[in-house]
Amino acid sequence: MVVFFGMLNSLKTKIRKTLKVAVAFIPWLISIYLLYWFEYSEIWTSETAHRGKMSVAILATGMGLSFLVQSRLARQQKK
């Protein structure tokens, strides 16, 4: 019976870690979807001024926010 509860705790820990990683990726995925949506709805065309710079800024913001979320979750895990 003790082994069963040990396995449950191990499984629970792995699921929690996986969910934390998934939550950390959300800002980055939102930024990627935003770029896709701009292209799909034809808000951005190839003639849009500074399109490349805006794309880099959107992706960098998403990646930066993902890093901050992951850092926050890692810091909470250490406590």
HELIX and SHEET records of a PDB file:
HELIX    1   1 VAL A    2  TYR A   40  1                                  39    
HELIX    2   2 ARG A   51  LYS A   78  1                                  28    
END                                                                             
